[in-house]
């Protein structure tokens, strides 16, 4: 009996099958290679070998890094690079190194170091996705790791804005190089995606799709129209379910907001109707009491007081409605 290949991943959002670069890289490569891979959203790296996702499992094999997973899949005759020449394979290696050298640090900066992005979007997302008590630990851990990586490369006495400008400048050079290399092709080596396309997609898709409050680098990517089309093309062809799930989620949220807004806007009218009903009941009962002689003239004074009270309530309701 053949055991299934399984990949534990971070979940998706914003039309992406996963928000994590490393998960996306393996998922895209598996799709391009035709691997019958079962993905399992765990959102919990606690039980993983190195405290990170993804984790690939097949029988007794448990692997975490993309090179290890790709090498194992090649042994099983699954590869997105079978048709590449030695020169093209060398180009894959060169561009992969370029991405790691110039773009990876910038993505870490956008994700974990930029205070506005981290506080307003990233930390809340992971705090919601992770189970208790890990949601109190992992966002802070990843933030510290990214800052430590940055501090190891740059002098701590340097102006933070200078460091940010340099990091983003290198990333923009990388994006320009990728845009020029891709040109008008669907994929980097023609009409079929390879491991390079999987890696580039994994780097670019979160940068393009996540709604960052500080979108400086994202805006630069959006200006590279062929790279934008590249990301959209892969998502639509290989992960259409992610788009469908996100659209369904947005529709449901919009419906909930509309119901809440309608309910709030109806509140003054509901209160007005309640006041009218109370006033009508009071007048009817008082009129009946007076006509039958059960209540004497003193009741008219009481009725006048009640009418004055309801008038004040009407004025209050009108003020709330306006």
N, C-alpha and C positions, 0 to 999 in steps of 0.2 A: 504493500500500500504506500503510495507516494504522499509524503507529508507536505502540506501547503507551505509556501513561503509567506512569512508574515512580517509586517513592518509597523512598529509602534511609533506614533507620530504626535506632534502638536496639532491641535485642531485648526480648522480654517476659519476665515472671516473675510469680509469685504470682497467677496467673489473669488477668493483663493482657496485651494484645497488644503493648504496649511500656511500659517503665517511665518513659519520658521524656514530660514534659508537652507539648512542642512537637510531637513525633511523634504523640501521641495526638490532639491537636487536628486535625491534617490528616487523620489516618486516619478519625476519627469524621465529619468534615465530608464526606469523600469517600464514606463509606458512606451518609450521609443524602442525599447528592446523586445517588447512583446512578452514581458515576464508576467506570469499569472500570480500577481502579488496581492495578498490580502492586507489592506491597511486597517489599523485599529487606532482610533483616537483615544489616547490615554491621558494626555495632559498631566503626566506625573513622572518626572525623571528620577524619583527617589530610589526606585528599585533597579535602575539601569546601571551598567558597569562603570560609567564615568560621570554619572549625574546629569546626563544630557540625552536628548532625543535627536534623531531617531535611533531605534534599535531593530536590527534585522535578525529574524530567527528562521532557521530551517533545520529541522531535526535537532542535532546537538550544537549546530553552529549558532553563535550569537555574536553579531558584528555591529559596530557603531559608526565607523568612518566611511565616507563615500569611496575612497580608493579600495578599501578592504571589500566592501560590498560589491563594487564593480568587478573586482578581480574574481570574486567567488562566482558571480553570475556568468562571467566569461568561461569559467571552467564548466559551467552547466550549459554552455552554448547559447547564452543570451548576451548579446552585445549590440550596441547602437553604432559601433565603429567598424563593423566587418568590411565595409566597402571602401574604407579610407586607404590611401597610399601611405608609405612611410613618411613622406614629406608632410602630408596632411596630419598625420598622427603627431609629428613634431610640432606642427602649428597648434594643435589642440593643447599640448603641454605648455607652449609659450603663452598662449592667451589665458590659460588657467592661472599661470604664475602672475600674469599682469593683473588679473582680477584680484588675486590675493594680496598683491603688493600695493595696488592703488585704490581699489574700491572697497575691500572688506573692512578696513579700519574706518572708512567714512560711514559705512552702514552701521557699524558698532556705535559710532558717535551719534548718528541720527537716532538710533534705537534706544541707547542706554545713557549716553553722556549729555545730550542736549536736555537741559532741565525741563523746558516747557513740554517737549515730547514725552519725556519719561513720566512727569508728574500728572499730566492731563490725559494721557492716552495709554502708554505702554504699561506702567505699573497697574493701573486699574484693570486693564485687559487680562494680564496674567493673574492678578489677585482674584478675578472672577473665574478664570479658567481652571486654576489649580485647586485641588481639594484642600480642606483644612487638615493640618496646620501649615502645610507647605506653602500656601499662598502668602504667608508672612515671611518666608525665608528666601525663596528662589529669586523673586524680582530684585531684591537687594543684593543677593549674591552675584547675579549677572551684571548688575550695575557696577559693583566693585571690581569685578574681573575686567570689564571694559575700561574702566578708569585706570586700573593698574597697567593694562596693556598700553594705554596711551601715555602714561607717565614714564614707562620704560623706553619709549621712543623719543620723547620730547622733554626738554628741560622744564622742570616744574616752575622755574622763575620766569619762563616766557609768558607773555600776555595770552590769556585764554582765547581772545579773539584772533590773535595772530596764528595760534595753533589751529583753530577752527578753519580759518581762511586757507591755510596750507593744506589741511586734510581734504577740504572740499575742492580745492584747486586740483589736487592730484586725482580725485574721483572724477571731476569733470573732464580731465584729459583722457582718462580711461573710457568714459562714456563716448567721447568724440571718436576715439580710436575704434571702438566697437561699432559705432554707427557707420563710419567710413568702410570698415571691413564687411559689414553686412550688406550695405548698398540696398539694392532693390530686390534681393533674393528673399525667399521665404525663410531659409535657414542658412547657416554660415557656410555649408558646403553644398548648397544647391537645394534640391526639392525634398530631401529627407533629413530629419534631425539626427544629431550625433550627441556624444557626451558633452561636447562644447556647448551645444544648444541647451542641454539640460543644466549645465553650470551657469551659463549666462542668464537663463530664465530664472533660476533660483535666486540670483543676485538682484535682478531687476524687478521681478514681480512684486515683492513686498514694498520696495521703494516707490513703485508706481501706484499701487492700489491702497496702501494704508493711508488714512486721512490724517497725516501729521499736522499738528498745530504750527510747527516751524517747517515749512515746505521748501526751503531754499534749494537743496539738492534735488528734490522731487521735481521742482519746476524746471530745472535744467534738463532732467530726463524727459519730461513732457515735450520739451522743445525738439528732441530727437524723434521725429515722427516715425521713422522706420523702426526704431527700438520699441516704441509704444505699440505699433502694429504687430511686432514680433511677439510681445508678451500677450496681447489680446488673441493673436492667432493660436498660440499654443494652448492657452486656457480654454478657448472655445472648442478646439479640436480634441483635446485630450482630457480636460477636466470640466466638461459642460455642467455636471451636477453641482459643482461649486457655485457657478453663476446662478443656477436655478434656485439653489437653497438660499443664497443671499437675497435674490429678488423676492422670494417668498417671505423671508424674514422681514425685509423692508416693508412689504405690503401689509403684513400683520401688525408691525409697529405703527405704521401710518393709520391703520384702522383703529388701533387702540387709542392713539392720540386724538383722532377725530371724535371718538365716542366721549373721551374725557372732556374735550373742548365743548361739545354739544351739551354735555351734562352740566358743565359750569355755566354756560350761557343761558341755560334753561332755569337756573336757580332763582333769579329774580321773578320770572313769570310764575314759577311754582309757588313762591311765597305770596305773590299778589293773589293768585287763585285761592290760596288758603285763607287769606285775609277776607276776600270777598265772601267765601263760604261761611266764615265765622260771623261776618257782619249780617249776612242774610238770615242766618239762624237766630241771631240775637234779636233782630227786628221782628221776625215772625213770632218768636216766642213771647216777646214783650207786648206785641200788638194783640196777641191772643189773650194774654193775661189781663190787659187793660179792658178789652171788649167784654170779657166775662166778669169783670169786677173783682178778679182775684188780687189784682195789684192796684193801689190807688195812685193819686197824683205823684206821690213821692217816687214812683217808678219812672215817671217821665224824666225827673231829674237824673235818676240813675242811668236812663237810656241816653240822655244827653252826654253824660260823662263817658259812657261807652263809645258813643259816636266820636267824641273828641279823641279818645284813645286810638280808635281805628284810623282816624284822620292822620294822627301822628305816625302810625305804622305805614300808611300809604305813602306819606312823604318820605319816610325812611327807605321804603322799597324803591320809590322812584329815584332817589339819590343813588342807590346801589346799582340800579339798572343803567343809569346814565354813566 
